[in-house]
Amino acid sequence: MTNALRTSPDALAAADDIAAALADPKTAWPAAPPAGGRAWPQSLAGGAAGIALLHIERARCGRADWRTVHTWLSVAASGELTAAANAGLFFGAPALAFILYTAAGTSGRYRRALAELDEAVITITRTRLAAAHARIDRGDRPALREFDLIRGLAGLGAYHLERHPGHPITRDVLSYLVRLTEPLPRPDGLPPWWTDTAPNGEPSPDHPRGHGNLGLAHGISAVLALLSLALLRNQLVPGADEAIARICSWTDQWRRQSGTGPWWPGFITFDQACERHVSPALRPRPSWCYGVGGTARAQQLAGMALGDSARRRLAEAAMLAALDDPAQLDLLGSHIGLCHGTAGLLQSAWRMAADALTPELAERLPRLTSRLLDQMAGPISDPELLDGAAGAALVLHTVGIGGCPPPFWDRFLLLA
């Protein structure tokens, strides 16, 4: 972090109130989660694991009791833990490993559990890497779940970069991500991360020739952010800077300019790729997952990693344009969450302001904070991390303390 950001007592008080309301799992989180999987205990997105992260961050800063953390961790670790094909940073063994590692910090807490989880996560990662390299060897296109943040190797790589940056598995994931950006033996001119599915990762008649995904949650911006963060932390693998440059070259092709500033589409269809055109009406809402919250932060990190101040300023201009445009902010509607809502945009803007060459970004944070506080004024309807109150409270806590001590929790979003 290079810039000091002001504190917000109102934001901190609101975060305290939300955390108090979410202190007891018996009242804050349902005992029988729905069958969809998102709210199972080990889910970082919608389960007890995600809510535990709120209490971990607060305890780490001396604003919560570690007994509350232990209670939530016990719920998160309850039930059968999956290390199967559906496991990733947001679900299963990797999700539990992330929150335990965050809770442990520099202490000796959870050492045995972490060692067991690390073994499982490394095994998952090696299996995924072998399949990914075999796919590249065949010249096939990837599925989103191969490389994205939510389900794929970018998410697993984010964990390994934090947990053990010098481990061979971290180098192997980063090397794979470099290889992901290298051209496939196909004459169609599409990038090697182009997928044959719709943005939801499934085949669809609406996307018969697939799409190219720019988002941070499911697209190439996750790869861009992770490789950039690795370079910034001196975790070097051959070709990483060239891979970052290849991704930037493609995203530059699709960057658009409105009357207020630059923006990127969430994804590119085959027809758009052929026509070299994206309608301004398709500008995504300024969210973390697909909008400027994620794409601009990834571009800023790339600029920092490559020493490209022009790219940094352009990314910051894109964020500033969104923050200054009421019509863009209104696209978020009543969504408070990290993924689709105001909290995700605020945390992305906060991270960008902390690293910004553009001082105006920090000046816009209080107004966006007030917007989120207004949205949080009613009763809690959804406690989850990714799109509910726990995630919003983490952002308000971060803004409230002004980043001192620096937050760790948002690294699962690849914002830092």
C-alpha positions in Angstrom: 0.0 0.0 0.0 1.4 3.4 -0.9 -1.3 5.9 0.0 -2.8 6.5 3.4 -6.6 6.4 3.4 -8.8 8.1 5.9 -10.8 6.2 8.5 -14.6 6.2 8.8 -16.1 5.9 12.3 -19.6 5.4 10.8 -18.5 2.6 8.6 -16.6 0.9 11.5 -19.7 1.2 13.8 -21.9 -0.3 11.1 -19.4 -3.2 10.7 -19.5 -3.8 14.5 -23.3 -3.9 14.5 -23.4 -6.4 11.6 -20.8 -8.6 13.1 -22.6 -8.6 16.4 -25.8 -9.7 14.6 -23.8 -12.5 12.9 -21.9 -13.7 16.0 -24.0 -16.8 16.8 -24.3 -19.4 14.1 -27.4 -20.7 15.6 -29.3 -17.5 14.9 -27.2 -16.1 12.0 -26.9 -19.1 9.7 -29.5 -21.8 8.9 -28.8 -25.3 10.3 -30.0 -27.0 7.2 -28.5 -25.3 4.1 -30.3 -25.6 0.8 -29.3 -28.3 -1.7 -27.6 -26.1 -4.2 -24.2 -26.3 -2.4 -23.5 -22.6 -2.2 -24.6 -22.5 1.5 -22.9 -25.7 2.6 -20.7 -25.1 5.6 -17.4 -25.3 3.6 -18.6 -22.7 1.1 -16.7 -19.4 1.1 -19.4 -17.8 -1.0 -22.5 -18.6 1.0 -21.6 -20.9 3.9 -20.3 -20.7 7.4 -16.7 -20.6 6.0 -17.4 -17.2 4.5 -19.1 -15.7 7.6 -16.1 -17.0 9.6 -13.9 -14.8 7.5 -15.6 -11.7 8.9 -14.9 -12.6 12.4 -11.3 -13.7 11.6 -10.5 -10.3 10.1 -12.1 -8.4 13.1 -10.3 -10.6 15.6 -7.0 -10.1 13.8 -7.5 -6.3 14.3 -8.4 -6.7 17.9 -12.1 -5.9 17.4 -13.6 -9.4 18.1 -13.2 -12.3 20.3 -11.3 -15.3 19.0 -13.9 -17.6 20.7 -16.4 -16.3 18.1 -13.9 -17.2 15.4 -13.5 -20.8 16.8 -17.2 -21.3 16.9 -17.7 -20.4 13.3 -14.7 -22.4 12.2 -16.2 -25.4 13.9 -19.4 -25.0 11.9 -17.4 -24.4 8.7 -15.5 -27.7 9.3 -18.6 -29.7 10.1 -19.9 -32.3 7.7 -18.1 -34.1 5.0 -15.3 -32.1 3.4 -14.9 -32.3 -0.3 -11.7 -32.5 -2.2 -13.4 -33.7 -5.4 -13.7 -32.2 -8.8 -16.0 -29.4 -7.6 -13.5 -28.2 -5.0 -11.9 -24.8 -5.5 -10.9 -21.7 -3.6 -14.6 -20.9 -2.9 -15.7 -24.4 -2.0 -14.4 -27.5 -0.2 -10.9 -28.2 1.1 -9.3 -25.1 -0.5 -11.9 -22.8 1.0 -11.4 -24.2 4.5 -7.6 -24.1 4.1 -7.9 -20.4 3.1 -9.9 -19.4 6.2 -7.7 -21.5 8.6 -4.6 -20.0 7.2 -6.1 -16.5 7.5 -7.0 -17.3 11.1 -3.6 -18.8 12.0 -1.6 -15.8 10.8 1.9 -16.0 12.3 0.7 -18.1 15.3 0.8 -21.8 15.6 -3.0 -22.2 15.5 -4.5 -25.0 13.4 -1.0 -26.3 12.4 -2.1 -30.0 12.1 -5.4 -29.2 10.3 -3.6 -26.9 7.9 -1.0 -29.5 7.1 -3.7 -32.0 6.2 -5.6 -29.5 4.2 -2.5 -28.4 2.3 -1.8 -32.0 1.3 -5.4 -32.2 -0.1 -5.2 -28.8 -1.9 -1.8 -29.7 -3.5 -3.2 -33.0 -4.7 -6.3 -31.2 -6.1 -4.0 -28.7 -7.8 -1.7 -31.3 -9.3 -4.7 -33.2 -10.7 -6.0 -30.0 -12.3 -2.7 -29.1 -13.7 -2.2 -32.5 -15.3 -5.6 -32.2 -17.0 -5.0 -28.7 -18.1 -1.6 -29.5 -19.7 -3.1 -32.5 -21.4 -5.8 -30.3 -22.8 -3.3 -27.8 -24.2 -1.2 -30.7 -25.7 -4.4 -31.8 -27.6 -4.9 -28.2 -28.9 -8.4 -28.0 -27.3 -9.9 -24.9 -25.9 -10.2 -24.6 -22.1 -13.4 -24.6 -20.0 -13.8 -21.6 -17.7 -13.6 -24.0 -14.7 -10.1 -24.9 -15.7 -8.6 -21.5 -15.1 -11.0 -19.2 -13.4 -10.9 -17.8 -9.9 -14.1 -19.3 -8.5 -13.6 -22.9 -9.6 -10.3 -23.1 -11.3 -6.5 -22.9 -11.2 -6.4 -19.1 -10.8 -8.2 -19.6 -7.5 -6.0 -22.4 -6.4 -3.0 -20.4 -7.4 -4.2 -17.5 -5.3 -4.2 -19.7 -2.2 -0.8 -21.2 -3.0 0.8 -17.8 -3.6 -0.4 -16.7 -0.1 0.2 -19.9 1.8 3.6 -21.0 0.5 4.9 -18.8 -2.3 8.2 -20.7 -2.6 6.6 -24.1 -2.9 7.0 -25.9 -6.3 3.2 -26.1 -6.6 3.0 -22.3 -6.7 5.6 -22.1 -9.5 3.8 -24.9 -11.4 0.4 -23.1 -11.3 2.0 -19.8 -12.4 3.8 -21.6 -15.2 0.6 -23.2 -16.4 -1.1 -19.7 -16.4 1.7 -18.5 -18.6 1.2 -21.4 -20.9 -2.6 -20.7 -21.0 -1.8 -17.4 -22.8 0.3 -19.0 -25.5 -1.4 -19.4 -28.9 -3.1 -22.7 -29.7 -2.5 -24.3 -33.2 -5.8 -22.8 -34.5 -6.2 -20.4 -37.4 -9.2 -18.5 -36.1 -7.4 -15.6 -34.4 -9.2 -16.1 -31.1 -7.2 -16.0 -27.9 -6.1 -19.3 -26.3 -8.3 -18.7 -23.3 -11.4 -18.5 -25.5 -14.0 -21.1 -24.4 -16.6 -23.0 -26.3 -19.4 -22.3 -23.8 -21.6 -19.6 -22.6 -20.5 -17.3 -19.7 -22.1 -19.7 -17.2 -19.6 -22.4 -18.3 -22.2 -24.5 -20.1 -22.9 -25.1 -23.8 -25.7 -22.8 -25.1 -27.4 -22.2 -28.4 -27.0 -18.5 -27.6 -23.2 -18.9 -27.8 -22.6 -21.6 -30.4 -19.0 -20.4 -30.9 -18.3 -19.7 -27.3 -17.0 -16.5 -25.8 -14.0 -14.7 -24.5 -14.4 -13.8 -20.8 -12.8 -10.6 -19.4 -14.2 -10.9 -15.8 -12.3 -11.3 -12.6 -14.5 -14.0 -11.2 -14.6 -16.2 -14.3 -12.4 -14.7 -16.9 -8.9 -13.8 -18.0 -8.7 -10.8 -15.6 -8.1 -13.4 -12.8 -5.1 -14.7 -14.6 -3.9 -11.2 -15.2 -4.3 -10.2 -11.6 -2.6 -13.4 -10.2 0.4 -13.2 -12.5 0.8 -9.5 -11.7 0.6 -10.1 -8.0 3.2 -12.8 -8.3 5.6 -10.4 -10.1 5.0 -7.7 -7.5 5.9 -10.2 -4.8 9.0 -11.3 -6.7 7.6 -14.8 -7.4 9.1 -15.0 -10.9 8.4 -17.7 -13.5 9.8 -17.6 -17.0 7.5 -15.8 -19.4 5.2 -14.2 -16.8 5.8 -10.6 -18.1 5.1 -11.7 -21.7 1.9 -13.5 -20.6 0.8 -10.3 -18.8 1.5 -8.3 -21.9 -0.4 -10.8 -24.1 -3.5 -10.5 -21.9 -3.2 -6.7 -21.8 -2.9 -6.6 -25.6 -6.2 -8.5 -26.0 -8.1 -6.5 -23.3 -6.8 -3.3 -24.9 -8.4 -4.3 -28.2 -11.8 -4.5 -26.4 -11.4 -1.4 -24.2 -14.1 1.1 -25.1 -14.4 4.8 -24.4 -17.6 6.5 -23.3 -18.2 10.2 -22.7 -17.1 9.7 -19.1 -14.2 7.4 -19.4 -12.8 4.0 -20.5 -14.6 0.6 -19.8 -14.3 -3.0 -20.7 -17.1 -5.4 -21.7 -17.7 -8.4 -19.4 -17.2 -10.9 -22.3 -16.9 -11.0 -26.1 -19.1 -13.2 -28.3 -17.9 -14.8 -31.5 -19.9 -12.4 -33.6 -18.5 -9.4 -31.7 -15.0 -10.8 -32.3 -15.7 -11.0 -36.0 -17.2 -7.6 -36.2 -14.7 -6.0 -33.9 -17.6 -4.1 -32.2 -19.3 -4.0 -28.8 -22.3 -1.9 -28.4 -22.1 0.8 -25.6 -25.4 -0.7 -24.3 -23.5 -3.8 -23.3 -21.3 -2.0 -20.8 -21.6 -4.1 -17.6 -22.6 -2.8 -14.2 -19.6 -1.7 -12.2 -19.3 -4.8 -10.1 -16.3 -6.8 -9.0 -17.2 -10.0 -10.9 -17.6 -8.7 -14.4 -17.4 -4.9 -14.2 -14.9 -2.2 -13.6 -14.4 -3.2 -10.0 -12.5 -6.3 -11.1 -11.3 -5.4 -14.6 -9.8 -2.0 -13.6 -8.1 -3.4 -10.6 -6.5 -6.2 -12.7 -5.3 -3.6 -15.2 -3.9 -1.4 -12.4 -2.0 -4.4 -11.0 -0.7 -5.2 -14.4 0.5 -1.7 -14.8 2.3 -1.9 -11.4 3.9 -5.2 -12.3 5.2 -4.0 -15.7 6.1 -0.5 -14.5 3.6 0.9 -17.0 2.3 4.1 -15.4 0.1 4.9 -18.4 -1.8 1.6 -17.9 -2.2 2.4 -14.2 -3.6 5.8 -14.9 -6.0 4.5 -17.5 -7.3 1.9 -15.1 -7.8 4.5 -12.4 -9.6 6.7 -14.9 -12.0 3.9 -15.6 -12.8 3.5 -11.9 -13.1 7.2 -11.4 -15.5 7.5 -14.3 -17.7 4.8 -12.8 -17.7 6.4 -9.4 -18.6 9.8 -10.8 -21.5 8.5 -13.0 -24.8 8.1 -11.1 -26.2 6.1 -14.0 -23.5 3.5 -13.6 -23.8 3.3 -9.9 -27.6 2.9 -10.3 -27.0 -0.3 -12.3 -25.9 -1.9 -9.1 -29.5 -1.4 -7.8 -30.0 -2.6 -4.3 -27.3 -5.2 -4.4 -25.0 -4.8 -1.4 -22.7 -7.7 -2.1 -19.0 -8.3 -2.9 -19.8 -10.0 -6.2 -22.6 -8.1 -7.8 -23.1 -5.0 -5.6 -21.8 -1.9 -3.9 -19.5 -3.6 -1.4 -17.4 -5.2 -4.2 -17.1 -1.9 -6.0 -16.1 -0.1 -2.8 -13.5 -2.6 -1.9 -12.1 -2.6 -5.4 -12.0 1.3 -5.4 -10.4 1.3 -1.9 -7.6 -1.0 -3.1 -7.1 1.0 -6.2 -7.0 4.3 -4.2 -4.4 2.8 -1.9 -2.1 2.2 -4.9 -3.3 5.1 -7.1 -1.3 7.6 -9.0 -4.7 9.4 -9.2 -5.5 11.1 -5.9 -9.1 11.8 -6.8 -10.0 8.1 -6.2 -9.5 8.4 -2.5 -11.7 11.5 -2.5 -14.6 9.5 -3.9 -14.5 6.8 -1.2 -16.6 8.5 1.4 -19.5 9.1 -1.0 -19.6 5.4 -2.0 -19.2 4.4 1.6 -22.3 6.4 2.5 -24.2 4.7 -0.3 -23.4 1.3 1.1 -24.3 2.4 4.6 -27.7 3.6 3.4 -28.2 0.2 1.7 -27.3 -1.6 5.0 -29.7 0.4 7.1 -32.4 -2.3 7.2 -32.5 -5.7 8.8 -30.1 -8.4 7.6 -31.8 -10.6 5.0 -28.8 -12.6 3.8 -25.8 -13.3 6.0 -23.4 -14.7 3.4 -20.0 -13.5 2.4 -20.2 -13.1 -1.4 -23.5 -11.3 -1.9 -24.7 -10.7 1.7 -24.1 -8.9 4.9 -20.8 -10.6 5.9 -19.0 -9.4 2.8 -20.5 -5.8 3.1 -19.4 -5.8 6.8 -15.8 -6.7 5.9 -15.7 -3.8 3.4 -17.1 -1.4 6.0 -14.6 -2.7 8.5 -11.7 -2.1 6.1 -12.9 1.4 5.2 -13.6 2.1 8.8 -10.1 1.3 10.1 -8.5 2.9 7.0 -6.5 -0.2 6.3 -4.4 -0.2 9.4 -3.5 -3.0 9.8 -3.7 -3.8 6.1 -6.5 -6.2 5.3 -5.7 -9.8 4.3 -9.2 -11.1 3.7 -9.8 -9.7 0.2 -7.0 -11.7 -1.4 -9.5 -14.4 -2.2 -11.0 -11.8 -4.6 -7.6 -11.2 -6.2 -7.7 -7.6 -5.2 -4.4 -7.8 -3.4 
